[in-house]
Amino acid sequence: MTRRPALLPALFTLAFSSATAASAPVLDPAVRERAEALVRANEHTSLVIAVIDGPDSTVTGFGTVADGKAQLPDADTVYEIGSATKTMTGLLLADAVVAGKARLGQPVAELLPDFSIPASGQRRITLLDLATHYSGLPRLPGNLAPADAGNPYADYSADKLRSYLAGHQLTRAPGDGFEYSNLAYGLLGTALASQAGASYEILLQQRIAQPLGMKSTSSVLSPALRARLAQGHGTDGKPARNWDFQAIAGAGAVLSSARDLVAYVQSYMLKPDAAHVLAVKKQAELGGGKGIALAWIVDQAKGQPFTWHNGQTGGYASFIGFTADGRKGVVVLSSTSRQVDALGVASLVPGTLPPLQAVPKEVAISAADLVQYEGRYALAPQFILSVRQGPDGLLAGATGQPEVPVYASGKDRFFYKVVDAQLEFKRDDQGAITSLVLYQNGQALPGKRLP
């Protein structure tokens, strides 16, 4: 495995505030130290962390210097925000409801009369079902077969979405259970755009970006945004492709900057209007003290309730959130596809930053031995984890998601570097691999090996 040359860490701090510089909030020292360490270790090629205290905010950028060239992000550097887009789609729904143009309990089929939307008996999928991930739809459509795995949603059109829904049968009734679904939010964005008689991008600009003065926020990577775009990276340090969207735009298409996202988060914190209030109103239970609003996760740490969402694409990661009392907010952006949730939560609730986990020790496994792990493993009926041998080891890719490397830590055990997750392969009495278990977020998800 080729190792990247060490980079010299560098950082800068930029504060912008509607008040005096003396009143600007300060980044938690533990979070700052962790961010510096992560950049120094090349875990993130760049990080931007914005902390918000009411109307005041401070943006801190962490970058590197390589070959004498500084790579330092600032408040106007543009990043893909991935699934944090869903909060904007949820706000567009709330805005339509407040304006009397839609109802939370309205069947999505009424907004898309040319679509055949699956149902369970008399129970139809509503807009609220989509917005709270209670629709019964799978995480991704089964006919998502990207021509370019590095840009997985680029060729998924409205016609493909329409075709998939027409032939899909729900395995459970809408409202019966939570299942996080990019498909559901893509459908919600498509439905809201159809109801408005505009594209998702036009709706985003008219109802959110322009009213809040978010000049660097768009679902389309324009030349102006590209000029300020942080180059995205995979966990292997290699440059990643930017993602393009069609019918699934409402699930993860938005690009933005720290400056814009501070204004966006503050719109929920500072005297929110009826649409913002509705968007974060707790609508469904997730268990474990968590709830799901219109995309936003309602959570708590050390007795402090807060609301958040994260995002991840092939080359970027994000976290946005704010405390329930509206006093603190945070934006975290990375140009590496590795989660930044811990930095975000610790910025909202000091003292919650977990110890820096040591990366499992990587062990060598011969190419001949790696062949036995290749296969397709069904984690859910429409969610397949494919494992194959790449030029430098095993690659694992879930349905509709790019392949990423997994590294051996022992016989039948592998770990990801892109997220805190591990794979354990299971064998039968004859020693043949029959299944695997994905360990992530405290859960163990089994997957049977397909023929």
Secondary structure, 3 states (H helix, E strand, C coil): CCCCCCCEEEEEEEEEECCCHHHCCCCCHHHHHHHHHHHHCCCCCCEEEEEEECCEEEEEEEEEEECCEEECCCCCCEEECHHHHHHHHHHHHHHHHHCCCCCCCCEHHHCCCCCCCCEECCEECEHHHHHCCCCCCCCCCCCCCCCCCCCCCCCCCHHHHHHHHHHCCCCCCCCCCCCCCHHHHHHHHHHHHHHHCCCHHHHHHHHHHCCCCCCCCECCCCHHHHCCECCCECCCCCECCCCCCCCCHHHHCCEEEHHHHHHHHHHHHCCCCHHHHHHHCCCEEEECCEEECCCCEEEEECCEEEEEEEEECCCCEEEEEEECCCCEEEEEEECECCCCHHHHHHHHCCCCCCCCCCCCCCCCCCHHHHHHHCEEEEEECCEEEEEEEECCEEEEEECCCCCEEEEEEECCEEEECCCCEEEEEEECCCCCEEEEEEEECCEEEEEEECC
